[in-house]
Amino acid sequence: MAENHEPPTATDQATADQRTALEHAWNWFAFHGKQRTDVFQLYLVVCAFLVAGYGSTIISRDYTISLLVSALLLISTLAFFGLDRRNKQLIKAAESYLSIEQARLFHSLKQPSIQLLAAAEQNRQIGYVTVTFSSMFKLFFTSMGIVSLAMIIYASYLSFSPSEEPAPSSVEQPA
């Protein structure tokens, strides 16, 4: 079998560079996309534990601890929201290159369905609502922020209000 010993042409090198760039952009996109969902899943676990802890401390009347747990929930919400914003920026960086490559492939292959990012941007309306991961995550972060503020207010009220001891039983004991 004869081997091809011809040096690569500029076109061959450009094609190899395009493949490398596309692979790099796709790996970047996949890594940060997975990271974003993994971080959000961790946030859900943190929320579950903190809300359960809050409920437990309210039941046991440890209102100062309830206040600390609810403040920790608010701080966690703000921190995870910041991480999500950053992950979104990193994903968008890859999307900008991938959309250019998809447009190039569309012109080369004459296949409109290869423009996946453009199609995804057009098909995100459900009725009058725009549905994206970002909008759903933002809704959840906002809701948990409001819930944590309500928890802080309630725990503060219970912590700083005069404590009421349970009233003694007024049932008379038989003689």
Residue pairs with C-beta under 8 A, 6 or more apart in sequence:
8 16
18 101
21 97
21 101
22 98
22 101
25 94
25 97
25 98
25 101
26 94
26 98
28 90
28 93
28 94
29 91
29 94
29 95
29 98
32 87
32 90
32 91
32 94
33 91
35 87
36 84
36 87
36 88
36 91
36 133
39 80
39 83
39 84
39 87
40 80
40 84
40 137
42 80
43 76
43 77
43 80
46 76
46 80
47 73
47 76
47 77
47 144
50 69
50 70
50 72
50 73
50 76
51 73
51 147
53 69
54 66
54 69
54 70
54 73
54 151
54 155
57 63
57 65
57 66
57 69
58 66
58 154
58 155
58 158
61 158
63 155
63 158
63 159
64 159
66 151
66 154
66 155
66 158
66 159
67 152
67 155
67 156
67 159
69 151
69 155
70 148
70 151
70 152
70 154
70 155
71 148
71 152
73 144
73 147
73 148
73 151
74 145
74 148
74 149
74 152
77 141
77 144
77 145
77 148
78 145
80 141
81 141
81 145
84 137
84 141
88 134
95 117
98 117
99 115
99 117
99 118
102 114
102 115
102 116
102 117
102 118
103 115
103 118
105 111
105 114
106 112
106 114
106 115
113 119
124 130
124 131
124 132
125 131
